[in-house]
Amino acid sequence: MPTDKQKETAIFICQLLSNLYQPINLFRDDIRLKIIYILVGINDGLEILINQDENWDFET
């Protein structure tokens, strides 16, 4: 189960991506790694990882 900080960050990021007209292709809560994984972009060119402590990283 994601933490409240992770949920708030995920909502913020999804809203931002939506405003930029970027398709969200995959949204996954990985309970084993305790991260939220979001795959974004027309060519799946952007990966976003949200850690338990609300920190998030871009992977390309």
DADATA-V231681 format. One record per pair of residues at least 24 apart in sequence whose ideal C-beta (glycine too) atoms are under 7 Angstrom apart, sorted by the first residue. I is the first residue (numbers start at 1). J is the second residue. D is the distance in Angstrom with one decimal. If there is no record, write none. Layout:
I&J&D + I&J&D
This chain:
2&29&5.5 + 2&36&5.8 + 3&52&5.4 + 5&53&6.9 + 5&54&3.9 + 6&36&5.4 + 6&50&5.2 + 6&52&6.3 + 6&54&6.7 + 9&50&5.2 + 9&54&5.2 + 9&56&6.0 + 10&36&5.2 + 10&50&5.8 + 13&38&6.6 + 13&48&6.0 + 13&56&6.8
